[in-house]
Amino acid sequence: MVEQTGTVALPASGVHFTPGTRATVGRVVHYTSHDTEHETKACRAALVTVPEDDAGRVGLRVFHPTGDESITGVAAHHIDEATRTTEPGPKGRQPGTWHWPERV
């Protein structure tokens, strides 16, 4: 049973968010891109197009400066328990994963 008060770290993304919230169609999340010849690893805005499954995977429409792309089966970023990396932005994030936008 999930407690419905306060905030907790979501198992899928590792970022604190309101309990019971899942990545559903239409939600805005961040996607950590891969290093390519055209861009370096970066957080990109993305729109959920396929809702989160029990493993934390979603379908996304990712918005890059050079154009957008659709990706399915995108895994959630898990916080590395050894390093507890929680820095905002792409630093410490696994490329090709999604996470909830950091709160500022």
N, C-alpha and C positions, 0 to 999 in steps of 0.2 A: 504494500500500500504506500502511495506517495503522499507525503504531508503537503498540504496546500497553502502553507504560510511561508513567508520569507523567500529566499532564493537558495538554490543548490547548484552544484556543478552537474550539468547534464552528462550522463555516461558517454554519449556519442561525441559531443564536441568538447567537453572539458571546460566550458565557459559557463560562468554563473548566469542563470536565467530563471524565469518564473517556473516553479514546479509544474510538471504535466505538459509543458510546451514541447511540441515536436515540430520538425520542419515539414510544414504542409504546403500544398500548392499555393503559390503566390507570395510566400514569405521571402524576404530578402536575406541572403546570407553572404559570407565571403568565401571565395575560392582562392586557394594558393596555387598560382600557376607554376609551371616548370620553367627552368632556364632553357631558352631557345636561342637561335641565332638572331631573332627579332626582338626579344625582350628578356630581362632578367627576372628571376623569381619575384613575384609581387602578389599582394592581395588584390583581388578583383571583385567587384560587385557581381552578384549572381542572383537569379530568380529561380526558386524551386519550381520545377515542372512535373516532377514525379515525387510523391510524398515519401518521407523517411520510413524505411522498413525497420524491422527489429534489430538489424545489424548496423543501423545508422547510415545506410547508403541512400542517396537521393539522385534524382535527375535534375540537371541544372541548365539554365541558359546563362552563359558566362559572358560578361561584357568587357572586352579587351579594347584598348585604344585603337587598334587596327581593324576591329570588327568583332562580332560576337559568334559564339559557337554553342552547340547543344552537346551535352555530355551526360551519359547515363551511368548508373552504378558507381557514383562518386562516394568514396568512403569518408566518414567523419574523421577529423583530426583528433587523435587521442593524446592527452597530456602524458609525456614521458615521466613516469613516477620517479625515475632515477634523478632526472635533472629538474623536474617541476617547472619546465619552461612555460611561462605564461605571458611573455612579452607581446605587446600588440604588434600587429602587422605580420609580415612574412617571416621575420627572424624566428627560428626555432620551429616553424610550422613545416609539416611534411608536404612537399609538392604534390599536386593532384588531389588534395583533400579540401573539404569544406569545414567551416566553423561559424559560429554565431559572431556577428560584429561585436567588437569590443565596446564596452560602455565607456564614455568619456565624461 
